[in-house]
Amino acid sequence: NEGSYDWSVYDKQVDWCQKNRLVACGGPLLLLDKRGFPDWLCLWEGDFPSLMSFVSDYVETCVTRYQGKIQIWDCAARANVGSVLSLTEEQRLRLTV
């Protein structure tokens, strides 16, 4: 849901890695395909500044939540071929950066 994240599955996975002394890898933080964006974001298609704000908030919240617990981050995937929300190549690049 917009503005609300469900971290329960990921918290369990990260806790399991820590208990078993494994290096935790997270991500991709940005996945530019239909699996990587919640359905409600389609309401903001065409409003790139708002999309940028939502993505930035998610990445900041996620990285802050798992700071010190996840050692390796996969930052982005499918940025060069993703076709989500009719984003232009430049917009996909800006989101990735």
Phi, psi and omega per residue, in radians:
N1 nan 2.638 -3.121
E2 -1.026 2.257 3.096
G3 1.360 0.056 -3.098
S4 -2.347 2.285 -3.110
Y5 -2.037 2.533 3.060
D6 -1.915 1.804 -3.072
W7 -1.674 0.010 -2.949
S8 -0.963 -0.819 -3.126
V9 -1.125 -0.763 -3.082
Y10 -1.235 -0.633 3.076
D11 -1.045 -0.758 3.129
K12 -1.117 -0.746 -3.140
Q13 -1.127 -0.760 3.141
V14 -1.169 -0.731 3.094
D15 -1.054 -0.728 3.127
W16 -1.088 -0.751 3.107
C17 -1.066 -0.764 -3.132
Q18 -1.131 -0.769 3.141
K19 -1.099 -0.543 -3.116
N20 -1.735 0.212 3.078
R21 0.946 0.769 3.097
L22 -1.829 2.630 3.043
V23 -1.326 2.169 -3.131
A24 -1.587 2.309 3.067
C25 -1.983 2.355 -3.126
G26 -2.171 2.663 3.044
G27 2.142 -3.074 0.068
P28 -1.275 2.496 3.102
L29 -1.196 -0.542 3.120
L30 -2.250 2.009 3.111
L31 -2.071 1.897 -3.015
L32 -1.557 1.092 2.951
D33 -2.575 3.137 -3.038
K34 -1.064 -0.491 3.127
R35 -1.302 -0.369 -3.023
G36 -1.633 -0.166 -3.126
F37 -2.105 2.356 3.087
P38 -1.160 2.666 -3.101
D39 -0.994 -0.654 -3.060
W40 -1.140 -0.312 3.127
L41 -1.168 -0.353 3.125
C42 -1.083 -0.398 3.077
L43 -1.136 -0.363 -3.087
W44 -1.827 0.174 3.116
E45 -1.025 2.315 -3.108
G46 1.627 -0.209 3.106
D47 -1.911 1.344 -3.033
F48 -1.048 -0.721 3.115
P49 -1.012 -0.670 3.104
S50 -1.207 -0.737 3.083
L51 -1.025 -0.775 3.123
M52 -1.046 -0.723 3.132
S53 -1.120 -0.778 3.131
F54 -1.108 -0.773 -3.137
V55 -1.125 -0.781 3.133
S56 -1.068 -0.740 3.121
D57 -1.085 -0.778 3.138
Y58 -1.074 -0.847 -3.103
V59 -1.082 -0.811 3.136
E60 -1.074 -0.759 -3.140
T61 -1.116 -0.768 -3.114
C62 -1.139 -0.861 -3.103
V63 -1.135 -0.690 3.104
T64 -1.131 -0.740 -3.123
R65 -1.058 -0.711 -3.042
Y66 -1.824 0.286 3.112
Q67 -1.036 2.255 -3.131
G68 1.437 -0.132 -3.140
K69 -1.894 -0.600 3.089
I70 -1.878 2.140 -3.041
Q71 -1.614 -0.464 -3.094
I72 -2.243 2.235 3.129
W73 -1.973 2.333 2.928
D74 -1.642 1.933 -2.970
C75 -1.331 -0.758 -3.057
A76 -2.630 2.642 3.082
A77 -2.474 2.575 3.101
R78 1.076 0.422 3.137
A79 -1.168 -0.483 -3.107
N80 -1.556 -0.294 -3.087
V81 -2.225 -0.157 -3.115
G82 -1.076 2.501 -3.107
S83 -2.174 0.573 -3.078
V84 -1.341 2.432 3.026
L85 0.946 0.505 3.085
S86 0.944 0.628 3.129
L87 -1.298 2.476 3.059
T88 -1.331 2.933 3.107
E89 -1.047 -0.738 3.134
E90 -1.103 -0.723 3.116
Q91 -1.145 -0.701 3.087
R92 -1.082 -0.717 3.111
L93 -1.122 -0.753 3.139
R94 -1.114 -0.709 3.081
L95 -1.109 -0.706 -3.130
T96 -1.132 -0.762 3.136
V97 -1.147 nan nan
